[in-house]
Amino acid sequence: MKNLIKLLWANALVVLPLISVGHPGHGHENPLSPGHYLGNPEHSIPLALTLAAATIFIVWKVRRTKNEVNK
């Protein structure tokens, strides 16, 4: 599990500068609309990765807690 966490941190550090860059299309639509975030891969991919990481962490934490209670 430690290797998975290290891998997730490494990926986040590599991808983080890429998501802070503006992309073509800014100014043509409302940048705060949900369609902007879901329709542009520059936003949807990090969003999907964040949701996946959060899901993995929550599932891991719940299973770990269940194992500790059952001991």
C-alpha positions as CSV (number, residue, x, y, z in Angstrom):
1,M,0.0,0.0,0.0
2,K,2.9,2.3,0.7
3,N,4.1,1.9,-2.9
4,L,0.6,2.8,-4.2
5,I,0.6,6.0,-2.1
6,K,4.1,6.9,-3.3
7,L,3.0,6.3,-6.9
8,L,-0.1,8.5,-6.5
9,W,2.0,11.3,-5.0
10,A,4.6,11.0,-7.8
11,N,1.8,11.2,-10.4
12,A,0.3,14.2,-8.7
13,L,3.6,16.0,-8.6
14,V,4.1,15.4,-12.3
15,V,0.6,16.3,-13.4
16,L,0.1,19.3,-11.1
17,P,2.0,21.8,-13.2
18,L,0.1,20.7,-16.3
19,I,-3.3,21.4,-14.9
20,S,-2.3,25.0,-13.9
21,V,-1.8,26.0,-17.5
22,G,-4.5,27.8,-19.5
23,H,-5.8,26.0,-22.6
24,P,-7.5,27.2,-25.8
25,G,-11.2,27.8,-25.2
26,H,-10.9,30.1,-22.2
27,G,-13.1,33.1,-22.7
28,H,-15.5,31.3,-25.1
29,E,-17.6,29.7,-22.4
30,N,-18.3,30.3,-18.7
31,P,-15.1,29.0,-17.0
32,L,-17.1,28.2,-13.9
33,S,-19.7,26.0,-15.6
34,P,-19.8,22.3,-15.0
35,G,-19.6,21.8,-18.8
36,H,-16.3,23.5,-19.0
37,Y,-14.8,21.2,-16.4
38,L,-16.3,18.0,-17.9
39,G,-15.8,19.0,-21.6
40,N,-12.2,19.8,-21.5
41,P,-9.7,17.0,-20.8
42,E,-7.4,19.4,-19.1
43,H,-10.0,19.5,-16.3
44,S,-11.8,16.2,-16.6
45,I,-8.7,14.0,-16.4
46,P,-7.3,15.4,-13.1
47,L,-10.9,15.4,-11.8
48,A,-11.3,11.7,-12.6
49,L,-7.9,10.9,-11.1
50,T,-8.7,12.9,-7.9
51,L,-12.0,11.0,-7.6
52,A,-10.3,7.7,-8.1
53,A,-7.6,8.5,-5.5
54,A,-10.2,9.6,-3.0
55,T,-12.2,6.4,-3.6
56,I,-9.2,4.2,-3.2
57,F,-8.2,5.9,0.0
58,I,-11.8,5.7,1.5
59,V,-12.1,2.0,0.6
60,W,-8.7,1.3,2.1
61,K,-9.5,3.2,5.2
62,V,-12.9,1.4,5.7
63,R,-11.3,-2.0,5.2
64,R,-8.5,-1.2,7.5
65,T,-10.9,-0.1,10.2
66,K,-13.0,-3.2,9.8
67,N,-9.9,-5.4,10.1
68,E,-8.9,-3.6,13.3
69,V,-12.4,-4.0,14.8
70,N,-12.5,-7.7,14.0
71,K,-9.2,-8.5,15.7
